[in-house]
Amino acid sequence: MTACEKAAILVEALPYIKEFYGKTVVIKYGGSAMTDCSLKKAVMEDIVLMKYVGMHPVVVHGGGPDITRMLDRLGISTSFVNGLRVTDEATMEIVEMVLVGKINKEIVAGINDSGGSAVGLSGKDGKLIRAEPIPGKEVLGLVGRVRDVNTELIETLTERGYIPVISPVGIGDHGESYNINADHVAGAVASALKADKLVLLTDVPGILADKKDPTSRISRLRISEVDEYIDCGIIEGGMIPKVECCVDALKGGVGRTHIIDGRVPHAILLEVFTDEGIGSMVVKG
């Protein structure tokens, strides 16, 4: 790449840097981007660069595969209902250990190694995420939903130059831990912060008009079109809760939401700082 080509890239990014300076972007980190070493490094670099150009990234991470591997190693059986892990007390102990004690600290270390300053949190820190059982889903045990988010702790950290990294573990009224879907936590955090953007990293190119054709990506989708796309099968399976998460976040005050392919190196920067982007943007209207 020539010097002129590099300069052109910076010029293209300039309007977006100006637009999002001082704005909050919540990133749900999951999928292949958490397991492939080169992708992990690219994500960490993206997050740090965003901070250095004046944005306020907030990271919410998942970790289902790691939890399953640890449960298997310990001989603890696990089962799922509608994609949610049935979580008894023994399972919750492992969930918290893996999410908070292992994955969270690995992400914090990765951001710090890339030149940033990250602080790891769970929903139990400072009553960050108050949780409650999901009504009618008692069979799931300690699987919960977000009741409210304490934004003061997040805002204090971001204002002082830190990048918050949040595990999707909530706290109940009696101090009990709850296992919460990471997409839902990211959406709730973004809504509470009135974030300018919510970015969900996935293992697909975005919302596809034809799931067999990766070039059929729908780059922009309005809330009013979502039900139609679900009814006709364009949005299906695991994409449904992600789109619903985007819709809830938009209704909660988030500016824009993005579903992007985390398997693409520097996917976050490509989506946020270029004209074309690489994923699907779900917007109001």
C-alpha positions as a printed Julia matrix, in Angstrom:
285×3 Matrix{Float64}:
   0.0     0.0    0.0
   1.37    3.4   -0.99
   1.57    6.43   1.27
  -1.22    8.07  -0.72
  -3.49    5.05  -0.24
  -2.81    5.12   3.5
  -3.6     8.83   3.58
  -6.87    8.21   1.7
  -7.93    5.71   4.37
  -7.28    8.25   7.11
  -9.2    10.93   5.23
 -12.17    8.58   4.8
 -12.15    7.89   8.55
 -11.94   11.57   9.55
 -15.69   12.42   9.36
 -16.5     9.38  11.49
 -13.81   10.22  14.03
 -15.29   13.72  14.31
 -18.86   12.4   14.52
 -18.18    9.85  17.25
 -15.66   11.82  19.32
 -16.78   11.65  22.93
 -19.53    9.13  22.12
 -20.1     5.77  23.83
 -19.93    2.53  21.83
 -20.92   -0.75  23.49
 -19.27   -3.81  21.93
 -20.58   -7.31  22.51
 -17.5    -9.5   22.09
 -18.1   -13.14  21.22
 -17.82  -15.87  18.6
 -14.66  -16.73  16.65
 -13.14  -13.37  17.55
 -12.7   -14.78  21.07
 -10.97  -18.0   20.02
  -8.69  -17.15  17.07
  -5.46  -15.56  18.33
  -5.01  -13.18  15.38
  -8.64  -12.08  15.56
  -8.4   -11.51  19.31
  -5.42   -9.24  18.8
  -7.22   -7.3   16.04
 -10.27   -6.74  18.27
  -8.09   -5.5   21.13
  -6.32   -3.1   18.77
  -9.64   -1.82  17.41
 -10.93   -1.11  20.9
  -7.76    0.7   21.95
  -7.7     2.79  18.77
 -11.3     3.84  19.4
 -10.31    5.05  22.85
  -7.3     6.99  21.54
  -9.4     8.86  18.95
 -11.76   10.04  21.66
 -14.52    7.43  21.73
 -15.67    5.58  24.85
 -15.76    1.84  24.13
 -17.48   -0.42  26.67
 -17.01   -4.17  26.22
 -19.48   -6.89  27.21
 -18.28  -10.44  26.58
 -19.72  -13.91  26.36
 -18.0   -17.24  26.94
 -20.41  -20.14  26.45
 -17.95  -22.56  24.78
 -15.38  -22.08  27.56
 -18.07  -22.73  30.18
 -19.11  -25.93  28.41
 -15.5   -27.15  28.21
 -14.95  -26.54  31.92
 -18.19  -28.28  32.87
 -17.18  -31.26  30.73
 -13.75  -31.4   32.4
 -15.41  -31.44  35.82
 -17.99  -34.03  34.78
 -20.95  -31.69  35.3
 -23.73  -32.27  32.8
 -25.3   -29.27  31.07
 -28.47  -28.75  29.07
 -30.17  -25.95  27.18
 -33.74  -24.7   26.82
 -34.38  -22.42  23.85
 -30.67  -21.64  23.65
 -30.31  -20.78  27.34
 -28.14  -22.91  29.64
 -29.99  -24.49  32.57
 -28.03  -23.13  35.54
 -28.21  -24.7   38.98
 -25.96  -23.57  41.85
 -23.09  -25.89  40.88
 -23.23  -24.72  37.27
 -23.49  -21.08  38.32
 -20.29  -21.45  40.32
 -18.46  -22.64  37.2
 -20.11  -19.97  35.0
 -18.92  -17.24  37.33
 -15.45  -18.72  37.65
 -14.97  -18.96  33.88
 -16.58  -15.65  32.87
 -15.26  -13.46  35.68
 -12.06  -15.2   36.72
 -10.74  -16.37  33.35
 -12.24  -14.79  30.23
 -12.73  -11.31  31.66
  -9.14  -11.09  32.84
  -7.8   -12.4   29.53
  -9.64   -9.61  27.68
  -8.41   -7.0   30.16
  -4.84   -8.24  29.68
  -5.23   -8.17  25.89
  -6.45   -4.57  25.87
  -3.69   -3.52  28.25
  -1.06   -5.28  26.12
  -2.36   -3.36  23.09
  -1.78   -0.03  24.79
  -5.1     0.58  26.5
  -6.14    0.68  30.14
  -8.95   -1.78  30.85
 -10.79   -2.61  34.06
 -12.64   -5.9   34.44
 -16.07   -5.96  36.05
 -18.92   -8.35  36.66
 -22.48   -7.3   37.24
 -21.88   -7.85  40.95
 -19.26   -5.1   41.19
 -20.87   -1.97  42.6
 -24.29   -3.56  41.89
 -23.52   -2.86  38.26
 -26.21   -5.22  36.9
 -29.23   -5.88  39.08
 -30.89   -9.08  37.9
 -34.04  -11.08  38.46
 -35.36  -14.49  37.37
 -37.02  -14.74  33.97
 -40.77  -15.05  34.63
 -42.18  -18.42  33.63
 -38.71  -19.89  33.08
 -38.11  -21.43  36.52
 -36.73  -24.55  34.83
 -33.67  -22.49  33.87
 -32.68  -22.03  37.51
 -30.25  -19.14  38.01
 -30.65  -17.75  34.5
 -31.79  -14.16  34.84
 -32.62  -10.99  33.02
 -31.36   -7.45  33.57
 -33.55   -5.35  35.84
 -31.39   -2.23  35.89
 -27.84   -1.06  35.19
 -25.75    1.19  37.44
 -24.25    3.5   34.83
 -22.36    5.61  37.39
 -19.58    3.06  37.74
 -19.16    2.69  33.97
 -19.23    6.44  33.38
 -16.68    7.08  36.13
 -14.26    4.61  34.58
 -14.67    5.89  31.01
 -14.28    9.52  32.07
 -10.99    8.62  33.75
  -9.64    6.97  30.62
 -10.4     3.33  31.35
 -12.14    0.78  29.14
 -14.73   -1.2   31.14
 -14.91   -4.93  30.34
 -18.1    -6.48  31.71
 -18.96  -10.14  32.38
 -22.66  -11.04  31.97
 -23.18  -12.07  35.58
 -25.86  -10.2   37.52
 -26.7    -9.89  41.2
 -30.1   -10.56  42.75
 -31.83   -8.92  45.71
 -30.25  -11.36  48.15
 -26.73  -11.33  46.7
 -27.26  -14.38  44.51
 -25.57  -14.6   41.12
 -27.47  -14.84  37.84
 -26.26  -16.1   34.48
 -27.5   -13.65  31.82
 -27.32  -13.83  28.03
 -24.43  -11.6   26.95
 -26.33  -10.07  24.02
 -29.09   -8.99  26.39
 -26.57   -7.53  28.84
 -24.89   -5.59  26.03
 -28.25   -4.22  24.89
 -29.26   -3.25  28.42
 -25.92   -1.56  29.09
 -26.12    0.33  25.79
 -29.67    1.47  26.57
 -28.81    2.59  30.09
 -25.83    4.57  28.8
 -27.85    5.95  25.86
 -24.89    4.8   23.77
 -24.44    6.12  20.26
 -23.72    2.61  18.98
 -24.18   -1.03  19.93
 -21.97   -3.45  17.97
 -22.58   -7.21  18.11
 -19.72   -9.42  16.89
 -21.0   -12.66  15.31
 -19.79  -15.49  13.08
 -21.86  -14.48  10.04
 -21.5   -11.61   7.54
 -24.64   -9.94   8.92
 -28.28  -10.33   7.99
 -28.45  -12.17   4.66
 -31.33  -12.01   2.19
 -30.19  -15.5    1.09
 -28.41  -17.4    3.85
 -26.55  -19.45   1.21
 -25.16  -16.32  -0.43
 -22.75  -14.29   1.74
 -22.9   -11.45  -0.81
 -26.63  -10.91  -0.15
 -25.97   -8.96   3.04
 -28.63   -6.44   4.01
 -26.6    -3.41   4.99
 -29.43   -1.4    6.56
 -32.64   -2.59   8.22
 -35.36   -0.47   9.84
 -37.22   -1.57  12.96
 -40.46   -1.48  11.0
 -39.11   -4.17   8.64
 -38.0    -6.66  11.29
 -41.29   -8.56  11.75
 -41.66   -8.98   8.0
 -38.13  -10.35   7.68
 -38.75  -12.81  10.53
 -42.09  -13.94   9.05
 -40.53  -14.66   5.65
 -37.54  -16.48   7.18
 -34.79  -14.05   6.25
 -34.13  -13.49   9.94
 -34.17  -16.89  11.64
 -32.53  -19.07  14.26
 -29.8   -17.46  16.33
 -30.1   -14.2   14.4
 -33.57  -13.54  15.84
 -32.43  -12.79  19.42
 -29.59  -10.63  18.12
 -31.95   -8.53  16.0
 -34.43   -8.34  18.89
 -31.57   -7.16  21.09
 -30.86   -4.39  18.55
 -34.54   -3.4   18.43
 -34.79   -3.23  22.23
 -31.62   -1.14  22.39
 -32.91    1.3   19.76
 -36.2     1.64  21.63
 -34.15    2.22  24.79
 -32.36    5.22  23.31
 -29.33    3.78  21.5
 -28.49    5.69  18.32
 -27.54    2.86  15.96
 -26.95   -0.88  16.21
 -24.67   -3.09  14.14
 -24.38   -6.84  13.59
 -20.97   -7.58  12.1
 -18.75  -10.52  11.2
 -16.11  -10.88  13.89
 -14.18  -13.32  11.69
 -13.02  -10.36   9.58
  -9.85   -8.77  11.0
 -10.5    -5.24  12.32
 -14.23   -5.67  11.67
 -15.11   -3.0   14.25
 -12.99   -0.34  12.58
 -14.28   -1.28   9.13
 -17.87   -0.9   10.28
 -17.45    2.29  12.29
 -14.89    4.25  10.26
 -15.57    3.45   6.6
 -18.28    4.52   4.15
 -19.42    1.01   3.16
 -19.04   -0.87   6.45
 -19.1    -4.66   6.55
 -22.17   -5.67   8.56
 -25.88   -5.02   8.93
 -27.06   -1.84  10.64
 -30.43   -1.92  12.38
 -31.87    1.58  12.78
 -35.02    3.33  13.96
 -37.9     4.01  11.63
